[in-house]
């Protein structure tokens, strides 16, 4: 019999998310530095590899559809972590190979980062679906906060420990540290998932019906107005969220004269604000558990609007210069980002089960793919826009101000989209399982 997850079960899934984060940060941060500094390769190479691992995550709906046909989600989570670990080992090997055979090393890295994207897609999508199906409404905001904070902890611990063990750098150390991180992640994941779903898993009555082909299931989900609207909201909000990632520290240096150490501290202020916003949202989610849909929408809208306000503040900071309270503005941006992120994740968990049965994985995968595409585009667009505006305007502060203002407008657009989330139940909920909405028919999808 299916039982609701308590905090212990949620923490076990948080451990898995921490393992996922530990491997990913090693690939996107440590290998990035090794390629650029130790191997003297163009910074564009790791940037393209990271963008490729995001692009591969367009497979999330397909992998989610595979999980929809299974009685259990934990095998998909464990399998995804295993593929992620294999990709990480391949990426580390490829990085060491680049020193002797650059072309072959880059080719191997391309394949390996593709595996990393597939592993993140399979494990991350199924983990969120399992949370959505087994965590009660009243605990979802808190569960999302706990899981994401544990993932951030995985980032921090791995970056610190791996950085210590890699010094002084050698290819052998890189391979050994990567293998160690992967081994620990696989072991912790196996223990955390052991019998997590119980001895038996009850299937809903609809599970006796044949599972539709992926193309049909995707058409059906895209034909649900609520799912389609939420997909657009995720893309727009995460695009705005990610555009400032690569330009905040350069902005602080160019417009305020911050040293590298001071700009890194400013980034720490932002991350501290994100954690504070997440905790605040989790506490409020429990307080308003009696009307979760309305409160989640309010927090998503409010978080987007305050994020826009903070970004407009950064735009004014670019024009005003050193007299502006930059740290306070960045802290406000981080808190607003954290609050709206948790509200969005909790909304995902609520909306995943609305609509046709056995489409939870497709819905969650669709939203995850929208987020991945937004993150892939956001960093590139933010950095490119800042470079272009600096070339055209000449003043660094004014150039960054324009980019921050555009990001603020994107957050306002996201807030308008969030206002419509959960207004009414979709008509697709009451359609027969074999009926396909004609709203969207992607070509060549299998």
Helices and strands as residue ranges (DSSP letters): H 7-25, I 26-30, H 31-33, I 34-38, H 43-56, G 57-59, H 60-68, H 74-97, H 102-134, G 137-139, H 140-165, H 171-193, G 205-208, H 214-222, H 225-243, H 248-256, H 260-287, G 289-291, H 292-320, H 326-351, H 360-393, H 396-419, G 427-430
